[in-house]
Amino acid sequence: MKKKLFLIILLSLIFLQGCSKPEPAFPKNSGIRIIELRGTPYEIGYQHGKMLKEEIQYFSHKIERIILYKSLIKTAKELEEKILNTYPEFKDLVEEMKGISKGADVPYENILLFNLMDEIVLQHYWKLPISGCSAFVFRNKDGNLIIGRNLDYGVFVDELPLCPVIFKYYPQKGNSFISVSFPGLVGAYTAISKNLYLSINVSQSHKTETGAPECLLTRRIIQYSDNISEAIENALSPYQGLNILIADNKDAVVLEISPKRRELRNINEEGFLIVTNHYQHPEMISEQAEKLIEELPIPIDGTFVRQINTKEREKIIREKILSKEEISIEDAKEILQSVSTRLTLQSIIYLPREKILLVAQNKTSPVSYGIWLEFNLN
């Protein structure tokens, strides 16, 4: 009990805002923005930073007001060096982040910290839970897949629903792809290329000191893979455990991966896959951390929100799916809403064969209860 109380007090102090600088106003909500990025990693980053300058400057200011800002920046730089020594290809993302920094006129270190936040917080500090996600894939009777995905995140909860971005990447190397994301981030946490769909869910594994960050792992998969087999092969061992959902027009798999082990789950005999924040493959159970991160309260601006337990979310989704013979777009919306909380900052539905993407938009979280905008990726 004393340990939990200490943790709560400590986490409150971490996210306590200072008052050394005036608070900038958040840019006026313009809905979902679609931004094309072309060229070298640095050019792509510069375009990103220039076009989203106001939003990135706002988040950079907020980051600088974290009580442990200097300590977090020091950790981010140390982690950057370690990653570059192990994964030289991370240099491309470093160049992209430097481009964002220049384009937005903010310190590079703030962009680096924002992009390595999960690795730094979950591994180097107090197993602070800041992320939790839910997803499913269902194969209808005509063979067509429908994918639903919630991204739950405990950082900038009031602001991120106001600035969703669909980035259209046209890099010099690798595949073109889109990333449904937010200003300042270089990872492809929900991404679609010509042949693949990709999304990730944290599944906390035993602590490690090495591994690829999420931003590098996701970009390597979506940018350099043409099919599911290549995506699995391109998945680097992560810094922390992940459940990676990969789909093409006909099939889908979940790659359950830890720093030491990986196993595949396929669409089951009943025609669906469910992904939350725990391992489900029998061979991965021993890789799971003893206490799942979401059992602790998640700090948001000095308050605490409890996520729906990962296994409870799996149960809710399973019951919803089993009650239907087919899953329509409206059914998918209902499923995602049933496992949404204040932390649900992104909700999408994707039909791989038709290449139809629906993205929820709302001024507050959970965004899944807002309006749904449809995009034809053809």
N, C-alpha and C positions, 0 to 999 in steps of 0.2 A: 504494500500500500504506500509506504513512504517513497519507494522507488518510483512508482507511478506519479505520485504527487510532485516529486522533484522533476520528473520528465515534463509534466504539463507546465510547470512554472518556467523551466528552461526553454521550452519551445515557444512559450508566450513571449519571452524576452528576445528570442531570435527574430521573430517577426514584428516586434514592436517598432513602430515607425518613429524616426527622429524628426527634428524640426530645424535642421541646419540650413535647408534651402526651401524656397517657396514651392508649394505643390503645383506642378504644371497641370493645366486642364487637359482632360482626355479628349482626343479629336472627336468631332461630331460623327455619330454613327452613320456610315454609308452603306451598311449591309455587307453582303458577301462580295469581296473584290476578286476579280480575275486578273492576274498579272503574268505576263510573259517574260521569261528570263532566258537569255541567249548568250552563248560565247564561252569564254574560259571560266574557270571557277571564280577568279577575282571579278571578272566582268559581270557574271551572274550575281555575285554578292553585291556589287556596287549598284546594279539596277534595283535589286531587292531593297537595299538600304535607302536609296534615293526616293523610290516610290512610296515607301512606308516610313518615311523619316519621322513624322510626328508621333506615330504609335511607338516606334522603337525608342525615340528619345524619352517618351513617357515611361516605358518599362525600364530603361536604363536608369532613370532618376529613381524609380522605386527600388531597384536593386541596390543602389548606393545608400539607401536609407535603412537597409537591414543592419541590425546591431553588429553582427559578426561579419560585415562586408569584407573587411581587410583580410580576415582569416580565410573566408571562403575564396577570395581571389587568389590568395597564396596557394590554397589547395588546388584550385583550377589550373594554375600554371604548372604545378608539379605533376598533375595528372596529364596535362597536355604533353609534357615532355616524355612521360612514361608511354603514352599511347603512340607518339611519333616514333619512339625507339622500337616499339613492337610492330606497329602497322604503318609503314612509310606512306601508304596511300592516304592516310589521314591528312597529309599535307594539302590535298585538294580542298578538303573541307575547311582547313585552317585558312587557306587563301580566300575561300568564299566568305568566311566569317570576317576576315580583314576587309573584304570588299563591302560587306554590310556596314562595318564600323565606319569606313570612309564615307560611304554614301549617306549614312544617317548622321554623321558627325557625332559619334559617341565613342567612348573608350573600347578598344578591342576586347579588353579583359571582361567587360560586362557582357558582351555577346558570347564570349567563351563560357562564362559562368552560366548564362541562361541555357546554353545548349548542353552543358555537362551537369545540369542541376540534379537529375536523377542519380547519376553515378556518385556524385559528391555527397549528396544528402543521405542516400540509402546505404552507402557503404562506408563513408568516412566519418559520419557523425552518429546519429542516435537511432538509426533505422526509422527515420521520420517518414511516415507514409504520405506521399503526395500524389500518387497515381493509382487508378484502378479502372479497369475497362471491361466491357462485355461485348460479345459478338456471337453471331450464329450464321450458319449456312444451311439452307434447305433446298433439296432437289424436288421440284414439283413433278407431277406425273408426265408432263411433256418433256422432261429431262432438263429443263431450264433451271439454273440456280438463282437464288435470291440471297443476298448477303445483307445483314444488318450489323451496325457497329456503333457503340457508344464509347467515347473517350472521356473518362473522368479524371480530373486533375485538380490538385489542391493549391494551385498557385495562380494569382491574378484572376480569381473566380468572378469578380464583378466586371472586369474589363475584357477578358478574352471572348466572351459571347458577343461583344460589340464589334469585334474586328476579325472575323473569319476570312481566310484568304484561300483561293484556289490558285496555286502556282502552276504555271505551264512551263516546264523545264525543257529547253532545247540545248543540251550541253554539247561541247565539241567532241567529247568521248562518251560512248555508250548510248543507251536508248533515251528517247524523249519520254517524258512521263508527266503526270500531274500529281501534286501533293496537296491534300486538304489540310491546311495547317494554320499558323498564326505568324504575325510579324516577328522577324528576328531569328526564327528557327530554321536550321538547315537539314534536319532529319526528315525522313519520309515516313512518318508514323501511320498515316493512312494514305496510300498511294496506288496509282493505277497507271500501267503502261499499255502498250498496244496488246500485249499478250497476258498480262498478269494483274492480279489484285494483291495488295499487301497491307496488313495491319498487325500491330503488336500489342500484347498485354503483358505487363509485368507479372512474373510469378516468382516471388522471392525465394532464392536458393541460398545455400550456405555462403557465408561471406568469403570473398576472394580479394586478392590484390591485383589481379591482372584480368585482361579481357577487353573486347571491343566495346566502345560506347554505342548506345542505341542509334545515334545519328549516323555513325559510320556503317553499322550493320545494315540498317534499313536502306541507305543509299546504295550500298554495294549490291544488295539484292535487286532492287527495282531498276537500277540504272544499267546493270551488267548481266541480267538474266533474261532469257527468251522463253523459258518454260519452267514448270515446277521443279523438274530435276535439277536444272541449273541453279534455281533459287535455293534449293536445299544445300547444294554443293557450295554456293557462295556465302552461306550464312556463317559468319565468323563466330567463334566462341565468345559469348557476351560477358560483360563485366558483372551482370546480375542475371538471374533466371528470367526467361521470357517464354511466352506462348505466341508463336508467329503463325498467323493465318495467311495462307498462300492459296490463290485460286486462279484458274484459267476459265475458259468458256464452258468447260465440261466437268471439271472436277475441282476438288479442294482438299487440302490437308492442313493439319496443325502440326508444326514442328515445335515440340516441347524441348527446350534447350536450357542447359545450365553451363557454367564454365567447364564442367568435366564430362557431361554426358548429353546425348540427344536421342529422342525417339519420335516416331511419327504416329499421328492418329489420322485415320481416314474417315470419310463419311460412313456412318454406320448403316446397318441393314434397314433401319427405318428411314434412311434418307436425309440425315442431318448431322451437323457438328455444332457443339456449343463450346465457347471459349470464355473463361473469366480469368481469375487471378490465382489459380492453383493448378498443379499438374494433375492430370487424370490418367495418364498412361501408368500402368502398374510398375514399370521399370524406373519411373521418375519419382516415385513417392519418396524414396530415400534422399533425393536431392533437395526436397522442400525444406525451407527454414522451419525450425521448430515452432515458431510463433509467426503466423502470417501478419504482414504489416498492417492490414486494414483492421485488425482487432484493436488497434490503438486509435484514439480520436485524431482527426486530421485538423491541423491548425489553419485557420483562415482569418487573417486580420485580427488576431487576438481571440477569436472564437473557435469552437471545436465542432466538427460535424462528423457523425459516424456514418461510414459507408455501409451499404447493405453487404452482409457477409458474402464472400466469393462463392461459397457453396450454396448459399441461399439464392443468389442470383442465378446460378446454374439450374437449381431446382425450379425456380419461377419460369425461366425460359423453356425448360423441358416440358413443364406442364402446359404451357401455352401452345407449344408446337404439337404436342400429342393430342391436343383437343381439336386440331384442324386436320383436314385431309389435304388441303392445299394452303400455301402461304401467299397471300396477295400483298401488294404494297401497303394497303391499309392494315393488314394483319401485322406486317413487319413494324410499322409505326407503333402499334399497340404493344408489341413485345418490348420494343426499346423503351417505351414510356414506363412500362411496368418495372423496369430495373434502373430507372433514372433517379438521381438525387441532385442536390444543389451543386454537386461537383461535376455534373454532366455538361461539359463545355462543347462537345461535338457529337452529333448524331448523323449518320449517313446510311443510305440504303443503296445497294448497287446490284444491277442486273447485268452480269458479265456478257451474256450472249447478245443482248440488245444494246449493250454499252450505254445504259441509262443510269445516271447518278442523281440521287436526290440528297440534298443537304438541308438540314434543319437550321432555321434562323430565328433567333429570339433575343430580345434585349436583356433578358436575365436567364440564369440557369435554373432548372434544366432546359436546355435548348430544344429537347425533343418535343416539348409541348408548344413550340412556336409554329411558324409556317414552314412548309417544305418546298424548296425550289428545285426544279428539275433541269438537268443539263444532259444534252445528247452529245456524248463524246465522239460520235462518228463524224 
